[in-house]
Amino acid sequence: MAKIVCVLYDDPVTGYPKTYARDDLPKIECYPDGQTLPTPRAIDFQPRALLGSVSGELGLRKYLESNGHELVVTSSKDGWNIADCVERSYDLGTVAAGRIGLRVLRLMKPFGTHLHYLDRHRLPESVEKELNLTHHTSLESLAKVCDVVTLNCPLHPETEHMINADSLKHFKRGAYLINTERGKLCDRDAVAAALESGQLAGYGGDVWFPRPAPSDHPWRSMPHHSMTPHISGTSLSAQTRYAAGTREILECYFENRPIRNEYLMAVPAGSSVRRPAGAYLLVQHRDLKPVRRLDAPVFFGRRGSHVTSNHAALRQDASESPARESPPDAPQMPPARAARA
């Protein structure tokens, strides 16, 4: 009979938790470039084995030896060990599909990834069809099917610690979690414990809580993490974007033109809603006494927050400046347009 020699990658040394185990193999439904799919009768898969590495043996040993053939597996130690950083993720989900979340989905589409999203507002049907998206109404539903979960939602009371010990139980074992929004979206101890146990294969983030992180912060020492000190907004392109946005807001304000809803978040007077992280409170200069004032604080959000009340109420209020009258040409804040809650 035949002798088959396989030259495969070494087993992973770093970047692959030893306790990681897939429940099954990803289903191959298509190739991004339209090539014909392979159609084997079966692939023998052993949990904890990476198929393309020495221990995985391409799932060939049982098949070959049962048919009287000999399998010899060796490895090439020269060059980059791709097994340490191999792509094993075939379902990706974003928590929130606003400007940033939708951009993530569009960037991932060419890779043939199955895309999912969680958002209280469904995207237009045309967008769902274009990207072949699956909409979810709960974090548990999304987490159960995704190999990678990426957080692209703002921090507010409803989302604080949304990733915790209970919600992590619903994640696929060996999933990856990415958080580029706010560190407080995650329970730091629960994330560290999930990485230690292998429930999470890795955690990547640009955000910490508190900041700066103390020396004993568990994210400094937990395994299989990739953390940066909140530097994603410091690139030249990012600085250009928020400089341009700030300039546009001020031009609209002083020229009495409506400010785009993407930049506004109005909170009703007396509301317990806190200012969202990443948004900026409008501050009126003391030398520019307004003729009208806002009944609700308005926040300028650099991350594309939507208006959360119908509009920002404006009214005359002479008591704001008893020392002098406002000049007739004093700049006024135009009413914010209604937007989805």
LUMMAR-125203 format. One line per 2 residues: number of its first residue (from 1); their letters; for each residue x, y, z of N, C-alpha, C. Coordinates in steps of 0.001 Angstrom, whole numbers. Example, Ala and Ser with C-alpha at 12.3 -4.5 7.8 and 13.67 -1.06 7.14 Angstrom:
LUMMAR-125203
1 = as = 13190/-5690/7800/12300/-4500/7800/13200/-3300/7800 | 12850/-2250/7080/13670/-1060/7140/12900/30/7870
//
This chain:
LUMMAR-125203
1 = ma = 855/-1205/0/0/0/0/882/1243/0 | 294/2406/121/1029/3659/-50/1557/4207/1274
3 = ki = 2632/5006/1184/3148/5767/2324/2936/7247/2012 | 2226/7938/2855/1899/9353/2646/2670/10177/3659
5 = vc = 3423/11166/3168/4204/12057/4019/3542/13436/4033 | 3235/13923/5226/2651/15264/5397/3656/16158/6109
7 = vl = 3968/17296/5511/4826/18294/6147/3913/19414/6626 | 3719/19502/7933/2764/20446/8521/3458/21407/9482
9 = yd = 2717/22379/9927/3255/23354/10871/3413/22738/12258 | 4393/23279/13004/4556/22858/14399/3294/23187/15187
11 = dp = 3085/22432/16256/1980/22776/17148/2218/24160/17749 | 1156/24916/17991/1306/26277/18529/2050/26291/19852
13 = vt = 2839/27343/20028/3562/27547/21282/2920/28689/22056 | 2559/29756/21343/1893/30903/21968/661/31257/21150
15 = gy = -231/31989/21776/-1414/32463/21082/-2500/31434/20886 | -2364/30252/21505/-3361/29190/21334/-3548/28501/22676
17 = pk = -4594/28828/23405/-4752/28258/24757/-4742/26737/24743 | -4018/26148/25665/-3924/24686/25725/-5258/24057/26111
19 = ty = -6116/24831/26773/-7409/24289/27199/-8505/24539/26167 | -8132/25136/25045/-9125/25449/24022/-9604/24182/23323
21 = ar = -10899/24131/23018/-11430/22998/22264/-12643/23437/21473 | -12648/23152/20170/-13829/23423/19353/-14836/22306/19579
23 = dd = -16104/22666/19481/-17135/21643/19546/-17234/20880/18225 | -16948/21565/17145/-17005/20934/15829/-16179/21772/14863
25 = lp = -16158/21345/13606/-15452/22102/12590/-16393/23112/11934 | -15853/24254/11529/-16693/25218/10813/-17196/24612/9504
27 = ki = -18400/24968/9139/-18956/24490/7887/-18457/25347/6742 | -17891/24723/5737/-17376/25454/4577/-18506/25579/3562
29 = ec = -19014/26801/3386/-20131/27002/2480/-19713/27633/1161 | -18637/28395/1181/-18208/29039/-66/-16772/29513/85
31 = yp = -16113/29716/-1030/-14833/30390/-1083/-15086/31821/-1542 | -14379/32802/-957/-14635/34196/-1340/-14489/34459/-2826
33 = dg = -13602/33733/-3510/-13388/34000/-4932/-14214/33092/-5833 | -15121/32331/-5253/-16022/31522/-6059/-15486/30186/-6513
35 = qt = -14336/29738/-5987/-13799/28446/-6382/-14723/27315/-5937 | -14617/26175/-6636/-15430/25019/-6297/-15034/24470/-4937
37 = lp = -16032/24104/-4139/-15770/23580/-2804/-15277/22140/-2857 | -14359/21762/-1953/-13999/20350/-1834/-15165/19559/-1240
39 = tp = -15300/18315/-1612/-16446/17518/-1134/-15994/16157/-609 | -15162/16134/465/-14786/14833/1043/-15983/14194/1743
41 = ra = -15956/12892/1883/-17046/12212/2591/-17030/12556/4080 | -15837/12809/4623/-15732/13143/6047/-14354/13718/6326
43 = id = -14244/14389/7461/-12951/14839/7986/-12897/14391/9439 | -11902/13598/9779/-11771/13123/11157/-11185/14238/12014
45 = fq = -11956/14699/12972/-11544/15823/13807/-11433/15391/15254 | -10293/15681/15858/-10076/15395/17264/-10084/16710/18051
47 = pr = -10916/16808/19099/-10912/18028/19911/-9502/18349/20414 | -9218/19634/20515/-7931/20182/20961/-6854/20109/19885
49 = al = -7199/19594/18731/-6199/19495/17664/-6452/20552/16598 | -5395/21188/16153/-5477/22131/15050/-5129/21362/13781
51 = lg = -6072/21275/12856/-5930/20373/11716/-4637/20578/10933 | -4244/21842/10767/-3083/22100/9928/-1747/21952/10610
53 = sv = -1746/21579/11897/-485/21406/12616/-180/19918/12774 | 974/19640/13347/1438/18249/13452/428/17386/14194
55 = sg = -98/17878/15324/-1014/17047/16104/-2334/16811/15384 | -2726/17752/14521/-3992/17591/13807/-3918/16615/12651
57 = el = -2750/16511/12014/-2489/15542/10946/-3485/15635/9788 | -4080/16820/9617/-5099/17029/8584/-6283/16072/8716
59 = gl = -6397/15444/9888/-7489/14501/10098/-7405/13274/9204 | -6179/12881/8828/-6015/11821/7834/-5676/10445/8411
61 = rk = -5138/10391/9633/-4565/9125/10111/-5588/7988/10147 | -6727/8219/10733/-7726/7151/10855/-8137/6626/9485
63 = yl = -8377/7527/8572/-8811/7138/7225/-7741/6327/6500 | -6486/6817/6542/-5421/6150/5797/-5075/4795/6399
65 = es = -4908/4747/7724/-4499/3483/8341/-5599/2427/8265 | -6871/2859/8306/-7951/1886/8178/-8016/1278/6778
67 = ng = -7374/1946/5843/-7329/1435/4473/-5956/852/4127 | -5123/617/5173/-3857/-67/4963/-2707/808/4535
69 = he = -2863/2118/4591/-1785/3024/4185/-997/3494/5409 | 182/4011/5174/1035/4525/6250/1114/6036/6149
71 = lv = 933/6708/7282/1006/8171/7328/2223/8585/8139 | 3059/9411/7548/4236/9964/8218/4059/11477/8268
73 = vt = 4095/12031/9485/3898/13473/9666/5183/14096/10181 | 5628/15138/9538/6821/15863/9969/6504/17349/9912
75 = ss = 7482/18163/10302/7245/19608/10321/8433/20348/9744 | 8165/21542/9283/9218/22424/8800/9400/23528/9819
77 = kd = 10576/23635/10405/10803/24601/11477/11294/25942/10962 | 11478/26055/9656/11980/27302/9096/10838/28276/8843
79 = gw = 11108/29550/9091/10124/30566/8764/9080/30775/9842 | 8082/31524/9475/7016/31938/10389/6120/30757/10721
81 = ni = 5815/30563/11990/4931/29493/12420/3499/29992/12387 | 2842/29774/11272/1494/30318/11076/488/29710/12042
83 = ad = 800/28538/12580/-141/27895/13495/-346/28709/14772 | 599/29573/15105/464/30361/16314/-543/31489/16161
85 = cv = -886/31846/14950/-1810/32965/14762/-2790/32672/13641 | -3125/31406/13475/-4002/31002/12382/-5409/31544/12592
87 = er = -6050/31861/11484/-7432/32326/11561/-8353/31128/11742 | -9084/31141/12872/-10002/30039/13132/-11422/30565/13308
89 = sy = -11670/31797/12930/-12948/32423/13230/-13786/32557/11970 | -14975/31998/12010/-15813/31981/10824/-17152/32678/11038
91 = dl = -17487/32977/12283/-18690/33747/12593/-18285/34922/13466 | -18601/36127/13006/-18244/37339/13750/-19503/38144/14011
93 = gt = -19634/38646/15241/-20795/39450/15598/-20407/40745/16256 | -21121/41802/15929/-20894/43093/16560/-22059/43440/17466
95 = va = -21736/43921/18667/-22752/44441/19572/-22896/45920/19246 | -23970/46274/18581/-24289/47589/18034/-23762/47679/16602
97 = ag = -24631/48181/15743/-24293/48297/14322/-24544/49721/13852 | -23981/50665/14612/-24029/52054/14190/-22934/52311/13169
99 = ri = -22415/53524/13175/-21395/53876/12171/-20177/52978/12275 | -19683/52742/13497/-18475/51939/13666/-18781/50459/13474
101 = gl = -19851/49978/14102/-20189/48565/13979/-20457/48147/12550 | -21166/48986/11797/-21455/48666/10397/-20180/48675/9572
103 = rv = -19275/49575/9896/-17991/49615/9184/-17211/48324/9406 | -17244/47800/10634/-16585/46525/10928/-17174/45416/10061
105 = lr = -18487/45363/9971/-19146/44326/9173/-18752/44429/7706 | -18700/45636/7190/-18333/45810/5771/-16886/45379/5521
107 = lm = -16004/45676/6476/-14606/45289/6307/-14425/43776/6329 | -15278/43084/7070/-15143/41641/7192/-15791/40867/6055
109 = kp = -16682/41477/5313/-17422/40759/4273/-16517/40066/3248 | -15437/40701/2754/-14615/40028/1737/-13925/38753/2217
111 = fg = -13874/38531/3519/-13190/37351/4043/-14098/36123/4120 | -15310/36241/3630/-16205/35102/3663/-16702/34757/5048
113 = th = -16613/35727/5966/-17044/35503/7348/-18562/35601/7451 | -19158/34746/8257/-20584/34847/8536/-20788/35980/9528
115 = lh = -21605/36949/9191/-21697/38179/9961/-23014/38259/10726 | -22909/38691/11979/-24057/38819/12870/-24005/40196/13533
117 = yl = -25186/40688/13941/-25187/41945/14690/-26338/41980/15684 | -26083/42677/16797/-27077/42908/17841/-27323/44403/17923
119 = dr = -28550/44811/17687/-28905/46222/17757/-30411/46318/17942 | -30831/47266/18775/-32273/47415/18997/-32976/47906/17737
121 = hr = -32235/48524/16830/-32789/48979/15567/-32220/48121/14442 | -33076/47481/13694/-32604/46659/12582/-32091/47545/11464
123 = lp = -31054/47080/10815/-30541/47775/9649/-31533/47616/8498 | -31459/48485/7492/-32352/48338/6341/-32220/46959/5706
125 = es = -33303/46474/5172/-33298/45148/4565/-32254/45041/3459 | -32063/46136/2725/-31089/46120/1637/-29671/45905/2150
127 = ve = -29357/46477/3336/-28032/46306/3929/-27863/44878/4439 | -28893/44353/5097/-28817/42976/5577/-28594/42003/4425
129 = ke = -29265/42252/3315/-29125/41375/2158/-27753/41530/1515 | -27262/42761/1434/-25949/43032/830/-24828/42320/1573
131 = ln = -24887/42360/2911/-23823/41788/3728/-24160/40399/4254 | -25334/39905/3913/-25801/38597/4384/-25743/38539/5913
133 = lt = -26393/39518/6551/-26326/39667/7999/-27425/38873/8699 | -27103/38429/9898/-28084/37815/10784/-28303/38743/11971
135 = hh = -29546/39147/12175/-29861/40063/13275/-30222/39273/14526 | -29741/39751/15680/-30036/39120/16961/-30678/40142/17889
137 = ts = -31522/39658/18768/-32209/40545/19713/-31666/40433/21125 | -30688/39579/21341/-30089/39441/22675/-28616/39082/22547
139 = le = -27847/39450/23563/-26425/39111/23581/-26239/37610/23634 | -27091/36916/24376/-26971/35468/24490/-27108/34794/23129
141 = sl = -28080/35237/22339/-28297/34666/21008/-27090/34880/20110 | -26518/36084/20156/-25342/36399/19332/-24134/35593/19771
143 = ak = -23889/35559/21081/-22679/34926/21610/-22632/33431/21334 | -23783/32781/21309/-23820/31333/21142/-23289/30878/19786
145 = vc = -23328/31752/18772/-22976/31319/17417/-21699/31969/16883 | -21106/32896/17638/-19983/33672/17100/-18637/33208/17662
147 = dv = -17651/33142/16774/-16276/32877/17171/-15583/34139/17649 | -16041/35292/17139/-15505/36589/17547/-16678/37510/17849
149 = vt = -16644/38151/19022/-17643/39154/19396/-16908/40465/19597 | -17340/41503/18892/-16694/42799/19005/-17695/43826/19522
151 = ln = -17293/44579/20544/-18165/45548/21201/-18010/46911/20545 | -19091/47431/19997/-19078/48734/19342/-20250/49589/19812
153 = cp = -20551/49478/21103/-21684/50208/21672/-21183/51216/22698 | -21959/52275/22963/-21546/53263/23963/-21718/52718/25380
155 = lh = -21081/53373/26324/-21211/53011/27731/-22314/53844/28359 | -23323/53185/28918/-24362/53835/29694/-24877/52800/30693
157 = pe = -25796/53151/31579/-26201/52197/32619/-26652/50843/32094 | -27267/50793/30919/-27759/49519/30395/-26642/48623/29884
159 = te = -25518/49208/29481/-24433/48410/28909/-23264/48211/29871 | -23264/48888/31001/-22166/48722/31961/-22107/47272/32441
161 = hm = -20934/46669/32316/-20705/45274/32708/-21645/44314/31979 | -21958/44632/30725/-22787/43713/29951/-22048/42394/29691
163 = in = -20717/42448/29680/-19915/41232/29606/-19507/40864/31018 | -20138/39829/31547/-19906/39425/32928/-19867/37904/33004
165 = ad = -19761/37394/34202/-19642/35940/34370/-20844/35207/33789 | -22042/35774/33955/-23244/35123/33438/-23299/35158/31919
167 = sl = -23043/36326/31328/-23127/36424/29866/-22022/35620/29188 | -20857/35508/29815/-19762/34744/29223/-20071/33247/29153
169 = kh = -20986/32780/29972/-21370/31366/29910/-22038/31028/28582 | -22585/32032/27911/-23287/31804/26652/-22351/31864/25441
171 = fk = -21110/32291/25651/-20156/32363/24553/-19729/30960/24130 | -19414/30797/22832/-18811/29548/22387/-17470/29376/23088
173 = rg = -17173/28191/23506/-15881/27958/24150/-14769/28217/23138 | -13815/29053/23541/-12728/29388/22649/-13001/30582/21767
175 = ay = -14031/31371/22090/-14334/32569/21302/-13365/33694/21661 | -13312/34686/20784/-12506/35882/21022/-13434/37055/21315
177 = li = -13011/37930/22226/-13766/39127/22576/-12906/40348/22291 | -13476/41312/21559/-12772/42544/21212/-13561/43720/21768
179 = nt = -12875/44608/22463/-13531/45774/23061/-12705/47017/22771 | -13183/47825/21846/-12496/49077/21521/-13331/50281/21938
181 = er = -14360/50060/22746/-15244/51157/23146/-14907/51677/24533 | -15358/51002/25574/-15092/51436/26942/-14809/50215/27815
183 = gk = -13798/50330/28664/-13404/49206/29484/-14501/48738/30416 | -15363/49660/30858/-16387/49315/31832/-17550/48535/31216
185 = lc = -17523/48298/29916/-18505/47395/29320/-18301/45973/29832 | -17093/45690/30307/-16740/44337/30745/-16435/44305/32237
187 = dr = -16846/43240/32870/-16416/42943/34236/-14988/42398/34134 | -14040/43163/34621/-12641/42819/34388/-12266/41460/34971
189 = da = -12788/41133/36151/-12456/39851/36782/-13079/38679/36027 | -14287/38889/35484/-14944/37823/34733/-14197/37529/33440
191 = va = -13701/38568/32784/-12931/38368/31554/-11638/37616/31850 | -10946/38019/32911/-9698/37340/33272/-9949/35870/33593
193 = aa = -11024/35587/34322/-11343/34197/34679/-11677/33377/33439 | -12387/33982/32472/-12752/33264/31247/-11521/32924/30417
195 = le = -10526/33792/30430/-9281/33508/29715/-8488/32415/30419 | -8493/32434/31719/-7781/31406/32482/-8393/30021/32243
197 = sg = -9711/29961/32136/-10387/28669/31989/-10431/28178/30550 | -10170/29064/29585/-10275/28677/28193/-11640/28952/27598
199 = ql = -12577/29494/28397/-13883/29866/27842/-13692/30921/26756 | -12779/31855/26983/-12353/32799/25954/-10957/32411/25493
201 = ag = -10747/32444/24175/-9421/32161/23639/-8537/33397/23653 | -9148/34581/23653/-8354/35790/23654/-9229/37013/23867
203 = yg = -8604/38083/24356/-9290/39359/24570/-8411/40453/23994 | -9009/41307/23183/-8280/42437/22616/-9006/43724/22925
205 = gd = -8270/44738/23367/-8935/45994/23689/-7995/47172/23683 | -8595/48346/23475/-7851/49597/23509/-8282/50416/24721
207 = vw = -9102/49806/25593/-9702/50567/26686/-9558/49823/28008 | -9425/50605/29065/-9240/50073/30416/-10206/50759/31368
209 = fp = -10469/50125/32483/-11153/50783/33599/-10598/50205/34893 | -10163/51060/35835/-9998/52502/35655/-8789/52809/34767
211 = rp = -8632/54077/34468/-7531/54503/33615/-6823/55680/34260 | -5509/55606/34434/-4625/54489/34060/-4832/53281/34963
213 = ap = -4556/52124/34404/-4784/50880/35141/-3761/50737/36261 | -4211/50358/37458/-3260/50149/38556/-2355/48961/38270
215 = sd = -1280/48870/39006/-286/47820/38749/-836/46422/38976 | -1872/46295/39827/-2438/44975/40092/-3689/44684/39261
217 = hp = -3939/45479/38239/-5102/45250/37377/-4982/43871/36735 | -6029/43027/36815/-5923/41651/36299/-5664/41575/34800
219 = wr = -6024/42622/34054/-5784/42577/32611/-4305/42725/32264 | -3505/43158/33207/-2065/43246/32950/-1417/41860/32914
221 = sm = -1988/40917/33657/-1341/39615/33801/-2167/38450/33260 | -3379/38684/32820/-4195/37578/32328/-3608/37041/31025
223 = ph = -3831/35770/30717/-3239/35178/29512/-3990/35568/28244 | -3295/35467/27120/-3902/35578/25795/-4679/36875/25607
225 = hs = -4026/37985/25925/-4665/39277/25714/-3779/40158/24846 | -4406/41125/24214/-3689/42128/23432/-4294/43477/23784
227 = mt = -3591/44236/24617/-4113/45498/25117/-3239/46664/24686 | -3881/47774/24350/-3178/49019/24079/-3750/50099/24996
229 = ph = -2986/51128/25331/-3410/52136/26324/-4269/53247/25725 | -5389/52875/25123/-6352/53829/24566/-5679/54798/23583
231 = is = -5093/54237/22557/-4375/55060/21584/-5025/55039/20206 | -6184/54375/20068/-6772/54257/18732/-7209/55605/18176
233 = gt = -7465/56556/19064/-7901/57865/18583/-6776/58845/18353 | -5541/58400/18418/-4414/59321/18293/-3760/59306/16919
235 = sl = -4277/58494/16011/-3702/58485/14664/-4002/59819/13987 | -3218/60148/12965/-3433/61415/12264/-4801/61462/11606
237 = sa = -5255/60314/11071/-6567/60309/10426/-7674/60524/11452 | -7531/59922/12649/-8546/60104/13684/-8577/61551/14158
239 = qt = -7405/62157/14353/-7365/63553/14781/-8003/64458/13740 | -7782/64152/12473/-8381/64942/11405/-9896/64848/11443
241 = ry = -10411/63634/11719/-11865/63448/11737/-12511/64218/12871 | -11963/64109/14097/-12661/64813/15170/-12385/66310/15151
243 = aa = -11291/66749/14553/-11093/68187/14366/-12117/68735/13377 | -12344/67980/12286/-13314/68408/11282/-14725/68418/11859
245 = gt = -15040/67400/12688/-16360/67357/13296/-16606/68517/14238 | -15604/68842/15051/-15738/69972/15969/-15923/71275/15208
247 = re = -15162/71442/14128/-15282/72658/13316/-16682/72767/12712 | -17204/71640/12227/-18544/71666/11635/-19591/72057/12666
249 = il = -19480/71506/13878/-20436/71836/14949/-20423/73327/15244 | -19233/73898/15383/-19132/75320/15708/-19623/76194/14571
251 = ec = -19331/75810/13333/-19826/76590/12194/-21349/76609/12170 | -21966/75433/12413/-23425/75370/12436/-23987/76215/13575
253 = yf = -23338/76145/14716/-23818/76886/15880/-23794/78393/15635 | -22674/78897/15167/-22538/80344/14992/-23286/80861/13776
255 = en = -23556/79995/12806/-24298/80402/11605/-25777/80063/11708 | -26203/79609/12898/-27611/79300/13158/-28153/78254/12186
257 = rp = -27340/77246/11893/-27758/76136/11040/-27941/74892/11901 | -28832/73975/11518/-29034/72750/12307/-27752/71939/12405
259 = ir = -27523/71386/13578/-26394/70484/13793/-26862/69065/13531 | -26059/68320/12822/-26451/66956/12470/-26730/66122/13715
261 = ne = -27754/65264/13607/-28117/64422/14749/-26984/63531/15212 | -26082/63153/14291/-24976/62279/14665/-24100/62899/15756
263 = yl = -24139/64232/15868/-23286/64901/16841/-24008/65248/18135 | -25298/64958/18222/-26078/65431/19354/-26605/64294/20197
265 = ma = -26666/64539/21478/-27398/63661/22368/-28067/64534/23395 | -29388/64640/23312/-30136/65506/24218/-30730/64670/25332
267 = vp = -30537/65105/26554/-31056/64396/27731/-32103/65283/28377 | -33345/64800/28542/-34411/65627/29118/-34041/66154/30502
269 = ag = -34542/67343/30822/-34273/67939/32128/-34769/67024/33238 | -33957/66856/34279/-34334/66008/35393/-34120/64527/35157
271 = ss = -33620/64171/33980/-33427/62760/33662/-32249/62212/34442 | -32319/60919/34757/-31222/60260/35474/-30180/59717/34514
273 = vr = -30419/59885/33190/-29470/59389/32195/-28177/60166/32307 | -27068/59453/32370/-25769/60097/32487/-25201/60436/31120
275 = rp = -24318/61392/31105/-23658/61738/29852/-22889/60533/29342 | -23097/60142/28085/-22408/58960/27574/-20923/59188/27432
277 = ag = -20159/58158/27698/-18718/58256/27499/-18441/58533/26036 | -17496/59429/25760/-17170/59749/24376/-17989/60905/23837
279 = ay = -18853/61530/24656/-19631/62673/24213/-19160/63905/24977 | -19437/65074/24417/-18928/66301/25004/-20073/67257/25309
281 = ll = -20089/67837/26507/-21127/68771/26907/-20854/70127/26265 | -21925/70706/25698/-21808/72039/25122/-21539/73051/26226
283 = vq = -20488/73820/26098/-20150/74855/27070/-20242/76203/26381 | -21113/77093/26893/-21285/78423/26329/-20268/79367/26966
285 = hr = -19489/80057/26167/-18507/81000/26687/-19214/82104/27463 | -18610/82529/28559/-19262/83497/29446/-19499/84844/28759
287 = dl = -18708/85178/27737/-18860/86455/27056/-19896/86410/25935 | -20452/85216/25675/-21477/85094/24642/-22782/84682/25314
289 = kp = -23474/85666/25894/-24717/85378/26610/-25796/84973/25610 | -26359/83789/25773/-27353/83341/24803/-28691/84033/24997
291 = vr = -29424/84247/23909/-30772/84773/23992/-31706/83672/24469 | -31437/82458/24029/-32241/81323/24452/-31324/80295/25092
293 = rl = -31876/79480/25943/-31073/78462/26567/-31729/77094/26384 | -30943/76053/26552/-31435/74686/26425/-32098/74248/27722
295 = da = -33300/73664/27612/-33926/73055/28782/-33271/71732/29121 | -32538/71173/28178/-31845/69898/28408/-30406/70053/27953
297 = pv = -29473/69442/28666/-28079/69524/28218/-27915/68815/26883 | -27062/69346/26049/-26790/68729/24751/-25344/68286/24730
299 = ff = -25118/67085/24255/-23777/66535/24197/-23341/66405/22755 | -22125/66813/22465/-21551/66609/21152/-20792/65301/21185
301 = gr = -21220/64330/20423/-20592/63013/20457/-19684/62792/19271 | -18447/62461/19511/-17516/62197/18416/-17736/60810/17829
303 = rg = -18493/59932/18533/-18662/58565/18083/-19972/58350/17342 | -20711/59402/17045/-21906/59230/16257/-23119/58838/17070
305 = sh = -23280/59387/18290/-24440/59079/19110/-25686/59696/18495 | -26827/59065/18677/-28086/59582/18168/-28779/60399/19246
307 = vt = -29666/61320/18831/-30459/62075/19789/-31381/61103/20510 | -31403/61167/21848/-32198/60196/22590/-33519/60766/23105
309 = sn = -33770/62052/22866/-35091/62605/23130/-35571/63258/21835 | -36826/63616/21766/-37365/64111/20508/-36633/65347/20011
311 = ha = -36367/66274/20901/-35602/67443/20503/-35124/68167/21743 | -34191/69082/21546/-33704/69903/22650/-34554/71165/22699
313 = al = -35314/71335/23772/-36221/72471/23869/-35431/73749/24111 | -35820/74791/23397/-35166/76080/23533/-36198/77115/23970
315 = rq = -35791/78044/24803/-36746/79058/25225/-36013/80323/25636 | -36775/81420/25608/-36249/82689/26076/-36039/82604/27583
317 = da = -34987/83175/28086/-34775/83170/29532/-33898/84349/29887 | -34532/85477/30155/-33763/86683/30463/-33057/86588/31794
319 = se = -33533/85667/32665/-32917/85559/33987/-31526/84978/33926 | -31138/84419/32789/-29807/83837/32658/-28743/84922/32722
321 = sp = -29068/86147/32299/-28053/87205/32247/-28636/88505/32797 | -28877/88594/34086/-29495/89789/34668/-28623/91029/34578
323 = ar = -27321/90856/34452/-26433/92017/34463/-26523/92828/33186 | -26845/92148/32065/-26915/92870/30815/-27816/92111/29852
325 = es = -28317/92788/28869/-29147/92142/27875/-28268/91523/26795 | -28765/90459/26222/-28020/89824/25154/-28132/90654/23891
327 = pp = -27069/90815/23142/-27139/91559/21892/-28063/90862/20912 | -28710/91616/20024/-29677/91013/19093/-29062/89993/18156
329 = da = -27769/90094/17931/-27140/89155/17001/-26396/88038/17730 | -26717/87809/19009/-26043/86738/19751/-26365/85399/19114
331 = pq = -25388/84515/19036/-25634/83212/18413/-26654/82404/19184 | -27528/81696/18470/-28544/80863/19076/-28361/79427/18626
333 = mp = -28695/78528/19519/-28613/77107/19198/-29858/76695/18440 | -29732/76237/17202/-30916/75777/16473/-31460/74513/17093
335 = pa = -32783/74308/17013/-33357/73079/17591/-32789/71846/16923 | -32532/70807/17720/-32067/69544/17151/-33230/68841/16486
337 = ra = -32971/68222/15340/-34019/67494/14649/-34354/66207/15384 | -35580/65758/15202/-35991/64511/15857/-35209/63358/15278
339 = ar = -34925/62381/16108/-34193/61196/15649/-34722/60002/16399 | -34309/58839/15948/-34784/57635/16610/-34249/57559/18029
341 = a = -35055/57027/18909/-34660/56957/20314/-33656/55871/20509
//
